[in-house]
């Protein structure tokens, strides 16, 4: 069977229209409410042998609220956005439109002075590939960008595919396999 890694996207911390790069805000009231609504389907994932989370406040809070008691993993942090940290995409586009265009089209550059998209995807992939190789289950609560990077890495998709993956708060995705050979596992609906 190999390893089974289920990634849970953290609950939201602010209006989706006000999402900011490297947003360190905790869960807001709507985020807590969404966790309560989704708990019936997400709590059972806490039976995994290993439980992790991104080091962000909302990932930690989501994992804790679901009863996972997750261990924060620095490697699961969001992409380092350099001087764009704390700004919205609209704010950055107004200040540096050419830099935003370049960043969205070339995964090898980081006009913000932080981490390139390629380096971010490789970091998340390295975390996946260094999980204990024994058969088992892992659950990790992470920021949506981390989940997107994991999918791009696992599927060996072109890095620009990152921009085409929509990860909603509290959505899950499961990867099965072993280092270097990952498969996307979709759960059948229970009827």
Z-matrix of the N, CA and C atoms (Angstrom, degrees):
N
C 1 1.444
C 2 1.521 1 111.68
N 3 1.303 2 119.29 1 -45.20
C 4 1.453 3 121.84 2 -177.92
C 5 1.514 4 111.84 3 85.77
N 6 1.278 5 114.60 4 -161.98
C 7 1.456 6 122.19 5 -176.58
C 8 1.517 7 110.90 6 -87.41
N 9 1.328 8 115.76 7 147.81
C 10 1.468 9 122.50 8 177.74
C 11 1.526 10 106.74 9 -125.57
N 12 1.336 11 116.99 10 114.68
C 13 1.461 12 122.59 11 -178.96
C 14 1.525 13 108.14 12 -115.72
N 15 1.325 14 116.31 13 114.41
C 16 1.459 15 120.74 14 176.43
C 17 1.516 16 108.33 15 -103.36
N 18 1.319 17 115.17 16 122.73
C 19 1.453 18 121.83 17 178.33
C 20 1.524 19 108.53 18 -100.57
N 21 1.320 20 115.96 19 129.62
C 22 1.457 21 122.67 20 178.34
C 23 1.524 22 107.05 21 -113.71
N 24 1.331 23 117.23 22 122.81
C 25 1.464 24 120.36 23 177.90
C 26 1.526 25 108.90 24 -72.65
N 27 1.316 26 116.35 25 133.06
C 28 1.461 27 122.00 26 -179.51
C 29 1.521 28 111.01 27 -58.76
N 30 1.329 29 115.41 28 151.18
C 31 1.464 30 120.81 29 174.62
C 32 1.524 31 108.86 30 -66.29
N 33 1.300 32 116.39 31 163.18
C 34 1.466 33 119.06 32 -175.09
C 35 1.521 34 112.55 33 -76.66
N 36 1.328 35 113.01 34 156.07
C 37 1.461 36 120.04 35 179.86
C 38 1.517 37 111.93 36 -118.33
N 39 1.313 38 116.87 37 -5.80
C 40 1.459 39 120.45 38 -179.57
C 41 1.515 40 107.85 39 -164.61
N 42 1.295 41 115.87 40 170.48
C 43 1.453 42 120.03 41 175.84
C 44 1.519 43 108.73 42 -53.36
N 45 1.316 44 116.42 43 136.06
C 46 1.468 45 119.83 44 179.58
C 47 1.522 46 111.31 45 -58.37
N 48 1.327 47 117.58 46 -24.96
C 49 1.460 48 120.50 47 179.38
C 50 1.519 49 111.93 48 -76.19
N 51 1.330 50 117.17 49 -14.14
C 52 1.459 51 120.64 50 -177.98
C 53 1.528 52 111.57 51 -113.79
N 54 1.328 53 118.15 52 24.50
C 55 1.454 54 120.61 53 179.59
C 56 1.519 55 109.65 54 -62.92
N 57 1.305 56 114.56 55 136.91
C 58 1.455 57 121.43 56 -177.12
C 59 1.522 58 109.99 57 -120.36
N 60 1.321 59 116.27 58 153.21
C 61 1.457 60 120.90 59 175.73
C 62 1.524 61 108.89 60 -65.44
N 63 1.337 62 116.58 61 135.65
C 64 1.469 63 122.30 62 179.94
C 65 1.520 64 110.94 63 51.17
N 66 1.303 65 116.32 64 52.68
C 67 1.462 66 122.77 65 -176.88
C 68 1.523 67 110.41 66 -76.66
N 69 1.321 68 117.01 67 109.59
C 70 1.461 69 121.75 68 -178.50
C 71 1.529 70 113.48 69 -94.08
N 72 1.322 71 116.88 70 14.76
C 73 1.458 72 118.76 71 -178.40
C 74 1.529 73 110.38 72 -72.82
N 75 1.343 74 116.75 73 148.02
C 76 1.469 75 120.21 74 177.48
C 77 1.525 76 110.58 75 -75.19
N 78 1.324 77 115.45 76 176.06
C 79 1.462 78 119.86 77 176.94
C 80 1.524 79 109.34 78 -59.30
N 81 1.325 80 115.49 79 141.25
C 82 1.462 81 119.32 80 173.97
C 83 1.532 82 108.22 81 -94.39
N 84 1.316 83 116.67 82 -179.93
C 85 1.461 84 121.03 83 -177.67
C 86 1.526 85 111.79 84 -58.40
N 87 1.325 86 116.75 85 -42.25
C 88 1.467 87 120.04 86 179.03
C 89 1.533 88 110.79 87 -64.54
N 90 1.333 89 117.22 88 -37.25
C 91 1.456 90 120.72 89 178.06
C 92 1.517 91 112.23 90 -63.38
N 93 1.339 92 116.92 91 -43.97
C 94 1.470 93 120.68 92 177.15
C 95 1.518 94 110.48 93 -61.50
N 96 1.320 95 116.25 94 -41.71
C 97 1.461 96 120.89 95 -179.79
C 98 1.536 97 110.20 96 -63.10
N 99 1.337 98 116.55 97 -43.34
C 100 1.468 99 120.54 98 179.48
C 101 1.529 100 111.32 99 -62.94
N 102 1.334 101 116.83 100 -37.88
C 103 1.469 102 119.95 101 177.39
C 104 1.529 103 109.64 102 -61.96
N 105 1.330 104 117.21 103 -43.25
C 106 1.467 105 120.41 104 179.42
C 107 1.520 106 111.21 105 -62.08
N 108 1.336 107 117.03 106 -40.68
C 109 1.463 108 120.54 107 179.86
C 110 1.531 109 112.37 108 -66.80
N 111 1.317 110 116.71 109 -36.14
C 112 1.466 111 120.95 110 -175.62
C 113 1.524 112 113.26 111 -91.19
N 114 1.314 113 117.47 112 -8.60
C 115 1.466 114 121.31 113 -173.05
C 116 1.528 115 113.26 114 -54.80
N 117 1.339 116 118.41 115 -38.53
C 118 1.471 117 120.30 116 -177.06
C 119 1.524 118 112.61 117 -57.63
N 120 1.326 119 117.04 118 -33.66
C 121 1.470 120 118.63 119 -179.69
C 122 1.530 121 112.78 120 -94.59
N 123 1.331 122 118.04 121 -19.85
C 124 1.459 123 120.53 122 -176.06
C 125 1.527 124 113.96 123 -96.90
N 126 1.322 125 117.73 124 -29.78
C 127 1.470 126 120.81 125 -178.46
C 128 1.530 127 112.16 126 -56.28
N 129 1.341 128 120.11 127 -42.30
C 130 1.469 129 119.29 128 -179.56
C 131 1.533 130 114.29 129 -58.27
N 132 1.328 131 118.15 130 -23.59
C 133 1.465 132 120.30 131 178.14
C 134 1.523 133 111.58 132 -63.89
N 135 1.334 134 116.53 133 -20.83
C 136 1.453 135 121.22 134 179.06
C 137 1.519 136 113.82 135 -66.89
N 138 1.329 137 117.91 136 -7.15
C 139 1.462 138 121.42 137 175.88
C 140 1.530 139 111.70 138 -75.22
N 141 1.319 140 117.39 139 -4.83
C 142 1.466 141 121.42 140 179.49
C 143 1.529 142 110.31 141 -59.63
N 144 1.325 143 115.72 142 148.03
C 145 1.455 144 120.92 143 -179.86
C 146 1.524 145 111.70 144 -61.26
N 147 1.338 146 116.35 145 -38.13
C 148 1.465 147 121.65 146 -178.74
C 149 1.519 148 109.17 147 -123.82
N 150 1.340 149 116.11 148 135.68
C 151 1.469 150 121.94 149 -177.68
C 152 1.522 151 108.88 150 -129.75
N 153 1.314 152 115.81 151 121.82
C 154 1.458 153 121.63 152 -176.06
C 155 1.530 154 110.43 153 -126.46
N 156 1.338 155 114.49 154 170.85
C 157 1.465 156 120.03 155 172.17
C 158 1.524 157 109.13 156 -154.72
N 159 1.325 158 115.17 157 160.64
C 160 1.458 159 121.51 158 169.34
C 161 1.524 160 106.99 159 -65.77
N 162 1.329 161 118.26 160 157.14
C 163 1.466 162 119.46 161 -179.31
C 164 1.535 163 114.49 162 -78.10
N 165 1.324 164 119.01 163 3.99
C 166 1.459 165 120.89 164 -178.96
C 167 1.528 166 111.25 165 -72.89
N 168 1.326 167 117.40 166 151.43
C 169 1.470 168 120.20 167 178.91
C 170 1.527 169 113.22 168 -56.66
N 171 1.343 170 117.84 169 -40.18
C 172 1.461 171 117.76 170 -177.13
C 173 1.524 172 112.58 171 -73.62
N 174 1.320 173 118.52 172 -31.95
C 175 1.464 174 120.46 173 175.83
C 176 1.520 175 110.49 174 -68.47
N 177 1.325 176 116.62 175 -43.92
C 178 1.467 177 120.30 176 177.95
C 179 1.526 178 110.59 177 -61.08
N 180 1.346 179 115.48 178 -46.53
C 181 1.472 180 119.79 179 -178.04
C 182 1.525 181 111.37 180 -64.48
N 183 1.335 182 117.11 181 -39.54
C 184 1.461 183 120.59 182 178.79
C 185 1.531 184 109.87 183 -62.66
N 186 1.320 185 116.65 184 -49.17
C 187 1.462 186 120.60 185 179.54
C 188 1.517 187 112.86 186 -61.36
N 189 1.313 188 116.47 187 -40.66
C 190 1.463 189 120.93 188 178.97
C 191 1.526 190 110.89 189 -67.03
N 192 1.337 191 116.47 190 -43.71
C 193 1.474 192 120.22 191 179.92
C 194 1.518 193 111.77 192 -62.59
N 195 1.322 194 117.16 193 -28.26
C 196 1.460 195 121.24 194 179.23
C 197 1.532 196 112.35 195 -87.57
N 198 1.329 197 116.20 196 0.27
C 199 1.456 198 120.54 197 177.08
C 200 1.514 199 114.54 198 80.04
N 201 1.335 200 117.89 199 17.97
C 202 1.457 201 120.57 200 -176.86
C 203 1.534 202 113.05 201 -78.14
N 204 1.333 203 118.02 202 -25.27
C 205 1.465 204 121.67 203 -171.43
C 206 1.532 205 109.40 204 49.05
N 207 1.345 206 117.06 205 57.72
C 208 1.458 207 120.55 206 -172.67
C 209 1.528 208 113.76 207 -75.96
N 210 1.312 209 115.13 208 151.06
C 211 1.454 210 122.97 209 174.93
C 212 1.530 211 107.53 210 -93.84
N 213 1.323 212 116.85 211 122.52
C 214 1.470 213 120.45 212 -179.75
C 215 1.526 214 110.11 213 -67.28
N 216 1.307 215 115.36 214 135.22
C 217 1.459 216 122.71 215 -179.86
C 218 1.527 217 109.46 216 -115.53
N 219 1.332 218 119.00 217 109.86
C 220 1.469 219 120.28 218 179.40
C 221 1.526 220 112.84 219 -55.39
N 222 1.330 221 118.15 220 -31.75
C 223 1.469 222 120.66 221 179.94
C 224 1.520 223 112.39 222 -65.59
N 225 1.339 224 117.76 223 -19.12
C 226 1.466 225 121.40 224 -179.91
C 227 1.535 226 112.50 225 -92.02
N 228 1.328 227 116.62 226 14.05
C 229 1.469 228 118.86 227 177.75
C 230 1.529 229 109.70 228 -68.62
N 231 1.320 230 114.50 229 160.13
C 232 1.465 231 119.96 230 178.92
C 233 1.525 232 110.39 231 -66.37
N 234 1.308 233 115.96 232 168.51
C 235 1.459 234 122.08 233 176.11
C 236 1.530 235 109.02 234 -60.81
N 237 1.318 236 117.02 235 134.59
C 238 1.466 237 121.55 236 176.96
C 239 1.527 238 108.03 237 -71.42
N 240 1.325 239 115.58 238 113.20
C 241 1.459 240 120.84 239 -175.37
C 242 1.527 241 113.40 240 -96.73
N 243 1.302 242 117.78 241 13.76
C 244 1.460 243 121.16 242 173.46
C 245 1.521 244 112.95 243 52.84
N 246 1.320 245 115.66 244 -130.14
C 247 1.475 246 120.13 245 -175.94
C 248 1.532 247 113.08 246 -72.35
N 249 1.342 248 118.08 247 -9.21
C 250 1.462 249 120.62 248 177.43
C 251 1.533 250 111.61 249 -85.28
N 252 1.299 251 117.42 250 -4.79
C 253 1.474 252 121.47 251 -178.22
C 254 1.528 253 110.13 252 -54.95
N 255 1.329 254 115.54 253 131.42
C 256 1.454 255 121.19 254 177.33
C 257 1.519 256 114.87 255 87.41
N 258 1.327 257 117.55 256 -7.09
C 259 1.465 258 121.57 257 -179.89
C 260 1.528 259 110.38 258 -99.03
N 261 1.324 260 116.80 259 157.21
C 262 1.460 261 120.83 260 172.99
C 263 1.520 262 108.35 261 -86.28
N 264 1.316 263 116.45 262 162.14
C 265 1.462 264 120.39 263 176.73
C 266 1.524 265 110.54 264 -59.54
N 267 1.326 266 117.58 265 -39.87
C 268 1.468 267 120.89 266 179.37
C 269 1.531 268 111.11 267 -62.07
N 270 1.316 269 116.94 268 -40.64
C 271 1.473 270 120.27 269 178.98
C 272 1.525 271 110.80 270 -64.46
N 273 1.320 272 116.40 271 -44.56
C 274 1.463 273 120.13 272 -179.77
C 275 1.528 274 110.56 273 -66.44
N 276 1.341 275 117.00 274 -40.98
C 277 1.467 276 120.72 275 179.69
C 278 1.529 277 111.00 276 -62.19
N 279 1.315 278 117.17 277 -34.10
C 280 1.464 279 120.48 278 177.96
C 281 1.529 280 111.45 279 -71.12
N 282 1.333 281 116.31 280 -34.41
C 283 1.467 282 121.13 281 -178.29
C 284 1.529 283 113.11 282 -84.14
N 285 1.324 284 116.63 283 -39.40
C 286 1.474 285 122.21 284 -173.12
C 287 1.527 286 111.10 285 -138.92
N 288 1.331 287 118.20 286 65.29
C 289 1.473 288 119.62 287 -175.42
C 290 1.534 289 113.69 288 -59.70
N 291 1.310 290 118.86 289 -40.95
C 292 1.474 291 120.98 290 -179.44
C 293 1.526 292 110.33 291 -66.55
N 294 1.316 293 117.08 292 -38.05
C 295 1.465 294 120.73 293 179.60
C 296 1.526 295 110.62 294 -66.26
N 297 1.329 296 117.61 295 -40.19
C 298 1.461 297 120.87 296 178.25
C 299 1.525 298 109.94 297 -64.36
N 300 1.316 299 117.45 298 -45.19
C 301 1.469 300 120.67 299 178.21
C 302 1.524 301 111.09 300 -58.25
N 303 1.320 302 116.80 301 -44.52
C 304 1.460 303 120.82 302 -179.95
C 305 1.529 304 110.68 303 -64.02
N 306 1.315 305 116.64 304 -43.33
C 307 1.466 306 122.04 305 -179.45
C 308 1.525 307 111.65 306 -62.66
N 309 1.329 308 116.94 307 -38.57
C 310 1.461 309 120.87 308 -178.91
C 311 1.531 310 113.23 309 -75.05
N 312 1.321 311 117.88 310 -18.52
C 313 1.465 312 120.53 311 -176.42
C 314 1.529 313 114.42 312 -108.72
N 315 1.321 314 118.09 313 -21.85
C 316 1.463 315 120.36 314 -177.18
C 317 1.533 316 109.72 315 -124.17
N 318 1.345 317 118.24 316 103.66
C 319 1.465 318 121.36 317 -176.77
C 320 1.529 319 114.20 318 -69.52
N 321 1.341 320 117.05 319 -3.13
C 322 1.469 321 120.74 320 -178.53
C 323 1.518 322 113.03 321 -93.53
N 324 1.325 323 117.46 322 -4.27
C 325 1.464 324 118.99 323 -176.62
C 326 1.527 325 111.30 324 -117.47
N 327 1.321 326 114.47 325 157.09
C 328 1.466 327 121.55 326 178.84
C 329 1.528 328 107.98 327 -137.55
N 330 1.331 329 117.02 328 78.75
C 331 1.463 330 118.88 329 -177.70
C 332 1.524 331 113.42 330 -62.42
N 333 1.317 332 117.43 331 -14.67
C 334 1.459 333 122.52 332 178.97
C 335 1.521 334 112.26 333 -82.80
N 336 1.346 335 116.83 334 -7.83
C 337 1.456 336 120.83 335 179.40
C 338 1.525 337 113.60 336 85.51
N 339 1.319 338 116.98 337 7.92
C 340 1.470 339 120.71 338 179.92
C 341 1.512 340 111.14 339 -104.12
N 342 1.311 341 116.21 340 -133.35
C 343 1.463 342 123.95 341 -175.35
C 344 1.530 343 110.61 342 -94.04
N 345 1.319 344 117.24 343 140.11
C 346 1.464 345 119.79 344 175.29
C 347 1.525 346 109.41 345 -74.00
N 348 1.312 347 116.31 346 159.00
C 349 1.460 348 120.66 347 176.28
C 350 1.528 349 110.36 348 -61.20
N 351 1.326 350 117.37 349 -39.74
C 352 1.468 351 120.59 350 177.64
C 353 1.524 352 111.72 351 -60.25
N 354 1.322 353 117.01 352 -44.09
C 355 1.470 354 121.01 353 -179.82
C 356 1.532 355 110.43 354 -66.36
N 357 1.318 356 116.72 355 -39.15
C 358 1.467 357 121.29 356 178.87
C 359 1.526 358 110.74 357 -62.75
N 360 1.320 359 117.33 358 -48.60
C 361 1.466 360 121.45 359 178.97
C 362 1.531 361 110.25 360 -61.38
N 363 1.325 362 116.83 361 -42.12
C 364 1.470 363 120.40 362 179.26
C 365 1.524 364 111.43 363 -64.11
N 366 1.336 365 117.74 364 -38.90
C 367 1.469 366 121.13 365 178.83
C 368 1.526 367 110.78 366 -63.45
N 369 1.328 368 116.81 367 -45.35
C 370 1.460 369 120.39 368 179.57
C 371 1.535 370 109.62 369 -66.09
N 372 1.329 371 117.12 370 -40.82
C 373 1.463 372 120.99 371 177.00
C 374 1.519 373 112.28 372 -62.08
N 375 1.313 374 116.24 373 -38.99
C 376 1.465 375 120.11 374 177.78
C 377 1.531 376 110.54 375 -63.69
N 378 1.325 377 116.47 376 -39.10
C 379 1.468 378 119.45 377 177.00
C 380 1.535 379 109.74 378 -61.68
N 381 1.335 380 116.76 379 -46.29
C 382 1.466 381 120.22 380 178.34
C 383 1.527 382 111.03 381 -57.39
N 384 1.322 383 115.50 382 -47.81
C 385 1.457 384 120.59 383 -174.22
C 386 1.525 385 114.30 384 -72.78
N 387 1.315 386 117.75 385 -11.30
C 388 1.465 387 119.71 386 179.80
C 389 1.522 388 112.54 387 -107.47
N 390 1.331 389 117.75 388 14.01
C 391 1.461 390 120.04 389 173.88
C 392 1.522 391 108.42 390 -70.79
N 393 1.325 392 117.12 391 154.49
C 394 1.473 393 119.44 392 178.96
C 395 1.527 394 110.84 393 -52.56
N 396 1.321 395 116.27 394 132.71
C 397 1.464 396 121.42 395 -173.50
C 398 1.522 397 114.40 396 -77.78
N 399 1.328 398 117.87 397 -11.42
C 400 1.462 399 119.73 398 -179.77
C 401 1.524 400 109.82 399 -62.53
N 402 1.328 401 115.05 400 150.37
C 403 1.463 402 118.73 401 173.60
C 404 1.520 403 108.50 402 -55.08
N 405 1.304 404 116.28 403 135.97
C 406 1.445 405 118.24 404 178.96
C 407 1.509 406 111.61 405 169.99
N 408 1.322 407 113.90 406 -177.97
C 409 1.457 408 120.49 407 -177.85
C 410 1.518 409 110.08 408 -122.28
N 411 1.317 410 114.33 409 142.20
C 412 1.457 411 122.98 410 177.66
C 413 1.517 412 107.28 411 -130.57
N 414 1.326 413 116.63 412 140.87
C 415 1.453 414 120.87 413 169.65
C 416 1.526 415 106.57 414 -122.74
N 417 1.312 416 116.15 415 138.83
C 418 1.466 417 120.94 416 178.85
C 419 1.524 418 109.14 417 -138.30
N 420 1.325 419 115.81 418 124.71
C 421 1.460 420 121.58 419 174.81
C 422 1.521 421 106.36 420 -91.06
N 423 1.315 422 116.16 421 125.01
C 424 1.463 423 119.68 422 -175.26
C 425 1.521 424 111.17 423 -144.19
N 426 1.300 425 114.72 424 164.26
C 427 1.457 426 121.16 425 176.13
C 428 1.536 427 109.13 426 -64.72
N 429 1.326 428 117.90 427 150.44
C 430 1.463 429 119.97 428 179.18
C 431 1.526 430 113.73 429 -53.06
N 432 1.326 431 117.72 430 -37.38
C 433 1.468 432 120.05 431 -179.87
C 434 1.526 433 111.18 432 -64.00
N 435 1.322 434 117.34 433 -34.57
C 436 1.468 435 121.73 434 178.26
C 437 1.523 436 109.88 435 -67.72
N 438 1.324 437 116.74 436 -41.87
C 439 1.468 438 120.86 437 178.10
C 440 1.527 439 109.40 438 -62.71
N 441 1.326 440 116.93 439 -43.78
C 442 1.474 441 120.60 440 178.23
C 443 1.523 442 111.14 441 -59.48
N 444 1.337 443 116.55 442 -45.72
C 445 1.470 444 120.80 443 -179.82
C 446 1.532 445 110.33 444 -62.80
N 447 1.321 446 117.54 445 -40.32
C 448 1.466 447 120.63 446 178.78
C 449 1.522 448 111.37 447 -62.13
N 450 1.322 449 116.68 448 -41.70
C 451 1.471 450 120.42 449 178.80
C 452 1.518 451 111.70 450 -64.65
N 453 1.317 452 116.76 451 -45.02
C 454 1.473 453 120.44 452 179.14
C 455 1.524 454 109.50 453 -59.78
N 456 1.330 455 116.76 454 -44.82
C 457 1.461 456 120.65 455 -179.87
C 458 1.531 457 111.25 456 -64.37
N 459 1.320 458 115.89 457 -51.14
C 460 1.463 459 120.26 458 -175.11
C 461 1.525 460 112.28 459 -61.39
N 462 1.324 461 116.65 460 -37.38
C 463 1.464 462 120.64 461 -178.53
C 464 1.527 463 113.29 462 -88.25
N 465 1.335 464 115.62 463 0.24
C 466 1.469 465 121.37 464 -178.98
C 467 1.532 466 111.06 465 53.78
N 468 1.311 467 114.65 466 38.47
C 469 1.468 468 121.63 467 -179.57
C 470 1.528 469 109.62 468 -82.51
N 471 1.325 470 117.32 469 157.31
C 472 1.469 471 119.58 470 175.05
C 473 1.529 472 109.49 471 -57.94
N 474 1.333 473 118.43 472 141.65
C 475 1.464 474 121.14 473 -177.23
C 476 1.532 475 114.07 474 -54.48
N 477 1.313 476 118.23 475 -32.78
C 478 1.465 477 119.78 476 -179.49
C 479 1.529 478 112.24 477 -67.99
N 480 1.333 479 117.36 478 -12.65
C 481 1.459 480 121.54 479 175.21
C 482 1.527 481 110.26 480 -62.39
N 483 1.313 482 116.32 481 -23.99
C 484 1.461 483 122.23 482 178.38
C 485 1.529 484 111.11 483 -48.09
N 486 1.317 485 116.73 484 -39.93
C 487 1.471 486 121.36 485 -176.27
C 488 1.527 487 112.12 486 -74.59
N 489 1.317 488 118.21 487 -11.55
C 490 1.467 489 122.03 488 -178.08
C 491 1.522 490 113.83 489 -101.39
N 492 1.319 491 117.42 490 6.04
C 493 1.455 492 121.73 491 -179.05
C 494 1.531 493 108.57 492 -106.51
N 495 1.313 494 116.17 493 121.50
C 496 1.463 495 121.88 494 179.95
C 497 1.524 496 108.41 495 -103.36
N 498 1.314 497 116.78 496 117.12
C 499 1.465 498 121.93 497 -179.72
C 500 1.528 499 107.54 498 -116.00
N 501 1.299 500 115.83 499 112.18
C 502 1.463 501 122.28 500 -178.79
C 503 1.531 502 110.44 501 -86.91
N 504 1.322 503 117.59 502 153.47
C 505 1.463 504 119.83 503 177.53
C 506 1.533 505 111.36 504 -54.76
N 507 1.320 506 114.63 505 136.95
C 508 1.464 507 124.88 506 177.53
C 509 1.528 508 114.36 507 67.64
N 510 1.321 509 117.24 508 12.40
C 511 1.457 510 119.00 509 172.54
C 512 1.530 511 108.11 510 -78.91
N 513 1.325 512 116.55 511 158.40
C 514 1.460 513 120.89 512 -179.60
C 515 1.524 514 110.26 513 -127.46
N 516 1.306 515 114.87 514 154.17
C 517 1.454 516 122.14 515 172.60
C 518 1.519 517 106.43 516 -145.66
N 519 1.324 518 115.96 517 142.28
C 520 1.459 519 120.02 518 -179.84
C 521 1.518 520 109.97 519 -118.70
N 522 1.318 521 114.39 520 132.73
C 523 1.462 522 122.20 521 174.83
C 524 1.518 523 107.19 522 -111.82
N 525 1.314 524 116.55 523 134.94
C 526 1.459 525 120.65 524 177.36
C 527 1.520 526 107.95 525 -123.30
N 528 1.312 527 115.75 526 152.80
C 529 1.455 528 119.51 527 177.23
C 530 1.506 529 111.92 528 138.87
N 531 1.329 530 113.06 529 -138.69
C 532 1.461 531 120.63 530 -177.91
C 533 1.524 532 107.55 531 -153.37
N 534 1.320 533 117.68 532 170.26
C 535 1.460 534 120.10 533 -178.65
C 536 1.531 535 112.13 534 -49.69
N 537 1.316 536 115.05 535 127.54
C 538 1.453 537 121.33 536 178.04
C 539 1.513 538 115.45 537 82.83
N 540 1.324 539 117.69 538 -9.81
C 541 1.464 540 120.97 539 -179.51
C 542 1.527 541 109.21 540 -140.05
N 543 1.308 542 115.41 541 87.49
C 544 1.459 543 122.10 542 -176.46
C 545 1.516 544 110.53 543 -110.52
N 546 1.328 545 115.01 544 148.39
C 547 1.457 546 122.32 545 177.99
C 548 1.518 547 108.82 546 -127.11
N 549 1.306 548 115.69 547 142.04
C 550 1.459 549 121.17 548 175.59
C 551 1.515 550 107.45 549 -81.96
N 552 1.315 551 116.41 550 127.48
C 553 1.468 552 121.51 551 -178.61
C 554 1.529 553 108.01 552 -114.08
N 555 1.317 554 116.73 553 117.76
C 556 1.456 555 121.50 554 177.31
C 557 1.510 556 108.80 555 -103.39
N 558 1.316 557 115.89 556 133.20
C 559 1.457 558 121.93 557 -178.16
C 560 1.516 559 110.15 558 -83.28
N 561 1.309 560 116.78 559 133.35
C 562 1.473 561 121.31 560 176.21
C 563 1.517 562 109.23 561 -71.45
N 564 1.315 563 115.52 562 146.23
C 565 1.463 564 120.83 563 177.16
C 566 1.512 565 109.36 564 -67.53
N 567 1.311 566 115.71 565 140.02
C 568 1.462 567 121.01 566 177.65
C 569 1.520 568 107.00 567 -93.80
N 570 1.301 569 117.27 568 124.95
C 571 1.448 570 119.46 569 -174.71
C 572 1.411 571 113.43 570 -118.04
